[in-house]
Amino acid sequence: MQDEVRERIELSMPNAQVQVEIEGNRASIAVVSAHFDGMSRLKKQQEVYACIEDLISSGVLHAVTIRAE
C-alpha cells in the first residue's frame, strides 16, 4: 500500500520527494515539491488528498496526516 500511495503522488507531482508510512489503515504522508510553490497550506493538502481520495472514501485508509512543503 505504501508504494501505491507514493506512486500516485509521484505521478501527479513529478520530481516530488515523497515519504509514506502506513500502519493499519492510518497513513502519514510527507511531500516536498516545487509544485506547491505559491499555494496555501490547505491547497497543498488538497492536492495530495486528491491523489488518494478513493482510498479514503472506500475505507482502505481511515486517518491521513499530510505534511506538504
KETORTOR-66336 format. One record per residue: residue number from 0; chain; x, y, z of N, C-alpha, C in turn. Coordinates in nm, 3 decimals. Layout:
<node ropa="NUM" lummi="A" n_u="X" n_v="Y" n_w="Z" ca_u="X" ca_v="Y" ca_w="Z" c_u="X" c_v="Y" c_w="Z"/>
...
END
This chain:
<node ropa="0" lummi="A" n_u="0.083" n_v="-0.120" n_w="0.000" ca_u="0.000" ca_v="0.000" ca_w="0.000" c_u="0.088" c_v="0.126" c_w="0.000"/>
<node ropa="1" lummi="A" n_u="0.198" n_v="0.124" n_w="0.074" ca_u="0.286" ca_v="0.241" ca_w="0.079" c_u="0.337" c_v="0.277" c_w="-0.060"/>
<node ropa="2" lummi="A" n_u="0.379" n_v="0.176" n_w="-0.135" ca_u="0.430" ca_v="0.200" ca_w="-0.270" c_u="0.322" c_v="0.258" c_w="-0.360"/>
<node ropa="3" lummi="A" n_u="0.200" n_v="0.205" n_w="-0.349" ca_u="0.091" ca_v="0.254" ca_w="-0.432" c_u="0.062" c_v="0.401" c_w="-0.405"/>
<node ropa="4" lummi="A" n_u="0.056" n_v="0.439" n_w="-0.279" ca_u="0.029" ca_v="0.577" ca_w="-0.243" c_u="0.142" c_v="0.667" c_w="-0.293"/>
<node ropa="5" lummi="A" n_u="0.265" n_v="0.625" n_w="-0.271" ca_u="0.381" ca_v="0.703" ca_w="-0.315" c_u="0.378" c_v="0.721" c_w="-0.468"/>
<node ropa="6" lummi="A" n_u="0.351" n_v="0.614" n_w="-0.541" ca_u="0.346" ca_v="0.621" ca_w="-0.687" c_u="0.236" c_v="0.715" c_w="-0.736"/>
<node ropa="7" lummi="A" n_u="0.122" n_v="0.712" n_w="-0.674" ca_u="0.012" ca_v="0.801" ca_w="-0.714" c_u="0.052" c_v="0.948" c_w="-0.701"/>
<node ropa="8" lummi="A" n_u="0.116" n_v="0.979" n_w="-0.589" ca_u="0.158" ca_v="1.117" ca_w="-0.565" c_u="0.268" c_v="1.157" c_w="-0.662"/>
<node ropa="9" lummi="A" n_u="0.364" n_v="1.068" n_w="-0.683" ca_u="0.475" ca_v="1.097" ca_w="-0.775" c_u="0.427" c_v="1.115" c_w="-0.919"/>
<node ropa="10" lummi="A" n_u="0.324" n_v="1.042" n_w="-0.959" ca_u="0.266" ca_v="1.060" ca_w="-1.093" c_u="0.201" c_v="1.197" c_w="-1.107"/>
<node ropa="11" lummi="A" n_u="0.136" n_v="1.241" n_w="-1.003" ca_u="0.068" ca_v="1.370" ca_w="-1.006" c_u="0.166" c_v="1.487" c_w="-0.991"/>
<node ropa="12" lummi="A" n_u="0.277" n_v="1.462" n_w="-0.920" ca_u="0.374" ca_v="1.568" ca_w="-0.892" c_u="0.515" c_v="1.518" c_w="-0.922"/>
<node ropa="13" lummi="A" n_u="0.553" n_v="1.518" n_w="-1.049" ca_u="0.688" ca_v="1.471" ca_w="-1.085" c_u="0.797" c_v="1.547" c_w="-1.009"/>
<node ropa="14" lummi="A" n_u="0.903" n_v="1.477" n_w="-0.977" ca_u="1.018" ca_v="1.533" ca_w="-0.906" c_u="0.991" c_v="1.563" c_w="-0.759"/>
<node ropa="15" lummi="A" n_u="0.878" n_v="1.519" n_w="-0.706" ca_u="0.848" ca_v="1.539" ca_w="-0.565" c_u="0.924" c_v="1.438" c_w="-0.480"/>
<node ropa="16" lummi="A" n_u="0.959" n_v="1.480" n_w="-0.361" ca_u="1.014" ca_v="1.387" ca_w="-0.262" c_u="0.897" c_v="1.342" c_w="-0.176"/>
<node ropa="17" lummi="A" n_u="0.870" n_v="1.213" n_w="-0.177" ca_u="0.751" ca_v="1.161" ca_w="-0.111" c_u="0.790" c_v="1.054" c_w="-0.011"/>
<node ropa="18" lummi="A" n_u="0.740" n_v="1.069" n_w="0.111" ca_u="0.757" ca_v="0.966" ca_w="0.214" c_u="0.619" c_v="0.925" c_w="0.263"/>
<node ropa="19" lummi="A" n_u="0.597" n_v="0.794" n_w="0.268" ca_u="0.468" ca_v="0.742" ca_w="0.310" c_u="0.492" c_v="0.634" c_w="0.415"/>
<node ropa="20" lummi="A" n_u="0.421" n_v="0.647" n_w="0.526" ca_u="0.421" ca_v="0.543" ca_w="0.629" c_u="0.277" c_v="0.504" c_w="0.655"/>
<node ropa="21" lummi="A" n_u="0.251" n_v="0.375" n_w="0.645" ca_u="0.116" ca_v="0.326" ca_w="0.670" c_u="0.121" c_v="0.222" c_w="0.780"/>
<node ropa="22" lummi="A" n_u="0.033" n_v="0.240" n_w="0.876" ca_u="0.020" ca_v="0.147" ca_w="0.987" c_u="-0.128" c_v="0.114" c_w="1.000"/>
<node ropa="23" lummi="A" n_u="-0.165" n_v="-0.007" n_w="0.963" ca_u="-0.306" ca_v="-0.044" ca_w="0.960" c_u="-0.377" c_v="0.036" c_w="0.852"/>
<node ropa="24" lummi="A" n_u="-0.478" n_v="0.114" n_w="0.894" ca_u="-0.550" ca_v="0.197" ca_w="0.797" c_u="-0.520" c_v="0.346" c_w="0.817"/>
<node ropa="25" lummi="A" n_u="-0.406" n_v="0.373" n_w="0.880" ca_u="-0.363" ca_v="0.511" ca_w="0.905" c_u="-0.239" c_v="0.542" c_w="0.823"/>
<node ropa="26" lummi="A" n_u="-0.238" n_v="0.659" n_w="0.760" ca_u="-0.125" ca_v="0.696" ca_w="0.675" c_u="-0.067" c_v="0.830" c_w="0.719"/>
<node ropa="27" lummi="A" n_u="0.063" n_v="0.838" n_w="0.711" ca_u="0.135" ca_v="0.963" ca_w="0.733" c_u="0.212" c_v="0.990" c_w="0.603"/>
<node ropa="28" lummi="A" n_u="0.186" n_v="1.105" n_w="0.543" ca_u="0.243" ca_v="1.137" ca_w="0.412" c_u="0.315" c_v="1.271" c_w="0.421"/>
<node ropa="29" lummi="A" n_u="0.439" n_v="1.271" n_w="0.373" ca_u="0.517" ca_v="1.395" ca_w="0.365" c_u="0.559" c_v="1.414" c_w="0.219"/>
<node ropa="30" lummi="A" n_u="0.533" n_v="1.532" n_w="0.166" ca_u="0.566" ca_v="1.562" ca_w="0.027" c_u="0.637" c_v="1.696" c_w="0.019"/>
<node ropa="31" lummi="A" n_u="0.751" n_v="1.696" n_w="-0.047" ca_u="0.823" ca_v="1.821" ca_w="-0.074" c_u="0.829" c_v="1.834" c_w="-0.226"/>
<node ropa="32" lummi="A" n_u="0.777" n_v="1.946" n_w="-0.276" ca_u="0.771" ca_v="1.963" ca_w="-0.422" c_u="0.764" c_v="2.111" c_w="-0.461"/>
<node ropa="33" lummi="A" n_u="0.830" n_v="2.145" n_w="-0.569" ca_u="0.819" ca_v="2.280" ca_w="-0.625" c_u="0.677" c_v="2.303" c_w="-0.676"/>
<node ropa="34" lummi="A" n_u="0.603" n_v="2.197" n_w="-0.698" ca_u="0.464" ca_v="2.204" ca_w="-0.742" c_u="0.380" c_v="2.291" c_w="-0.646"/>
<node ropa="35" lummi="A" n_u="0.420" n_v="2.292" n_w="-0.520" ca_u="0.344" ca_v="2.364" ca_w="-0.418" c_u="0.378" c_v="2.513" c_w="-0.408"/>
<node ropa="36" lummi="A" n_u="0.477" n_v="2.560" n_w="-0.482" ca_u="0.519" ca_v="2.700" ca_w="-0.472" c_u="0.400" c_v="2.794" c_w="-0.489"/>
<node ropa="37" lummi="A" n_u="0.382" n_v="2.883" n_w="-0.394" ca_u="0.276" ca_v="2.982" ca_w="-0.400" c_u="0.140" c_v="2.935" c_w="-0.352"/>
<node ropa="38" lummi="A" n_u="0.129" n_v="2.807" n_w="-0.313" ca_u="-0.001" ca_v="2.754" ca_w="-0.267" c_u="-0.016" c_v="2.772" c_w="-0.116"/>
<node ropa="39" lummi="A" n_u="-0.140" n_v="2.787" n_w="-0.073" ca_u="-0.169" ca_v="2.791" ca_w="0.070" c_u="-0.151" c_v="2.650" c_w="0.129"/>
<node ropa="40" lummi="A" n_u="-0.141" n_v="2.644" n_w="0.258" ca_u="-0.127" ca_v="2.515" ca_w="0.325" c_u="-0.245" c_v="2.423" c_w="0.292"/>
<node ropa="41" lummi="A" n_u="-0.365" n_v="2.477" n_w="0.293" ca_u="-0.484" ca_v="2.399" ca_w="0.262" c_u="-0.480" c_v="2.345" c_w="0.119"/>
<node ropa="42" lummi="A" n_u="-0.443" n_v="2.430" n_w="0.024" ca_u="-0.437" ca_v="2.388" ca_w="-0.116" c_u="-0.335" c_v="2.277" c_w="-0.136"/>
<node ropa="43" lummi="A" n_u="-0.221" n_v="2.286" n_w="-0.067" ca_u="-0.118" ca_v="2.181" ca_w="-0.075" c_u="-0.175" c_v="2.048" c_w="-0.029"/>
<node ropa="44" lummi="A" n_u="-0.245" n_v="2.051" n_w="0.085" ca_u="-0.304" ca_v="1.928" ca_w="0.138" c_u="-0.412" c_v="1.874" c_w="0.045"/>
<node ropa="45" lummi="A" n_u="-0.489" n_v="1.961" n_w="-0.016" ca_u="-0.593" ca_v="1.919" ca_w="-0.110" c_u="-0.532" c_v="1.850" c_w="-0.232"/>
<node ropa="46" lummi="A" n_u="-0.419" n_v="1.899" n_w="-0.277" ca_u="-0.351" ca_v="1.840" ca_w="-0.393" c_u="-0.308" c_v="1.697" c_w="-0.362"/>
<node ropa="47" lummi="A" n_u="-0.254" n_v="1.674" n_w="-0.243" ca_u="-0.212" ca_v="1.540" ca_w="-0.203" c_u="-0.336" c_v="1.451" c_w="-0.180"/>
<node ropa="48" lummi="A" n_u="-0.434" n_v="1.505" n_w="-0.111" ca_u="-0.557" ca_v="1.431" ca_w="-0.083" c_u="-0.623" c_v="1.380" c_w="-0.211"/>
<node ropa="49" lummi="A" n_u="-0.620" n_v="1.462" n_w="-0.316" ca_u="-0.683" ca_v="1.425" ca_w="-0.443" c_u="-0.621" c_v="1.297" c_w="-0.501"/>
<node ropa="50" lummi="A" n_u="-0.496" n_v="1.271" n_w="-0.472" ca_u="-0.427" ca_v="1.152" ca_w="-0.524" c_u="-0.476" c_v="1.023" c_w="-0.458"/>
<node ropa="51" lummi="A" n_u="-0.532" n_v="1.036" n_w="-0.337" ca_u="-0.571" ca_v="0.915" ca_w="-0.261" c_u="-0.716" c_v="0.919" c_w="-0.216"/>
<node ropa="52" lummi="A" n_u="-0.792" n_v="1.010" n_w="-0.271" ca_u="-0.932" ca_v="1.029" ca_w="-0.229" c_u="-1.014" c_v="0.901" c_w="-0.234"/>
<node ropa="53" lummi="A" n_u="-0.994" n_v="0.819" n_w="-0.337" ca_u="-1.070" ca_v="0.696" ca_w="-0.348" c_u="-1.035" c_v="0.596" c_w="-0.239"/>
<node ropa="54" lummi="A" n_u="-0.910" n_v="0.595" n_w="-0.195" ca_u="-0.869" ca_v="0.505" ca_w="-0.087" c_u="-0.931" c_v="0.546" c_w="0.046"/>
<node ropa="55" lummi="A" n_u="-0.950" n_v="0.675" n_w="0.064" ca_u="-1.012" ca_v="0.725" ca_w="0.186" c_u="-1.162" c_v="0.699" c_w="0.183"/>
<node ropa="56" lummi="A" n_u="-1.227" n_v="0.733" n_w="0.072" ca_u="-1.373" ca_v="0.715" ca_w="0.064" c_u="-1.414" c_v="0.568" c_w="0.070"/>
<node ropa="57" lummi="A" n_u="-1.327" n_v="0.478" n_w="0.024" ca_u="-1.359" ca_v="0.335" ca_w="0.030" c_u="-1.331" c_v="0.275" c_w="0.167"/>
<node ropa="58" lummi="A" n_u="-1.259" n_v="0.350" n_w="0.252" ca_u="-1.227" ca_v="0.300" ca_w="0.386" c_u="-1.094" c_v="0.227" c_w="0.396"/>
<node ropa="59" lummi="A" n_u="-1.024" n_v="0.212" n_w="0.284" ca_u="-0.892" ca_v="0.148" ca_w="0.288" c_u="-0.799" c_v="0.227" c_w="0.379"/>
<node ropa="60" lummi="A" n_u="-0.805" n_v="0.359" n_w="0.365" ca_u="-0.734" ca_v="0.447" ca_w="0.458" c_u="-0.837" c_v="0.522" c_w="0.540"/>
<node ropa="61" lummi="A" n_u="-0.817" n_v="0.525" n_w="0.670" ca_u="-0.915" ca_v="0.588" ca_w="0.758" c_u="-0.866" c_v="0.724" c_w="0.806"/>
<node ropa="62" lummi="A" n_u="-0.743" n_v="0.730" n_w="0.853" ca_u="-0.686" ca_v="0.854" ca_w="0.904" c_u="-0.561" c_v="0.887" c_w="0.823"/>
<node ropa="63" lummi="A" n_u="-0.553" n_v="1.010" n_w="0.777" ca_u="-0.440" ca_v="1.051" ca_w="0.695" c_u="-0.384" c_v="1.183" c_w="0.750"/>
<node ropa="64" lummi="A" n_u="-0.254" n_v="1.184" n_w="0.772" ca_u="-0.184" ca_v="1.307" ca_w="0.811" c_u="-0.096" c_v="1.346" c_w="0.692"/>
<node ropa="65" lummi="A" n_u="-0.109" n_v="1.471" n_w="0.650" ca_u="-0.035" ca_v="1.519" ca_w="0.534" c_u="0.050" c_v="1.639" c_w="0.574"/>
<node ropa="66" lummi="A" n_u="0.179" n_v="1.629" n_w="0.540" ca_u="0.269" ca_v="1.743" ca_w="0.553" c_u="0.320" c_v="1.773" c_w="0.413"/>
<node ropa="67" lummi="A" n_u="0.288" n_v="1.889" n_w="0.362" ca_u="0.327" ca_v="1.925" ca_w="0.226" c_u="0.404" c_v="2.056" c_w="0.228"/>
<node ropa="68" lummi="A" n_u="0.520" n_v="2.054" n_w="0.167" ca_u="0.606" ca_v="2.173" ca_w="0.163" c_u="0.650" c_v="2.202" c_w="0.022"/>
END
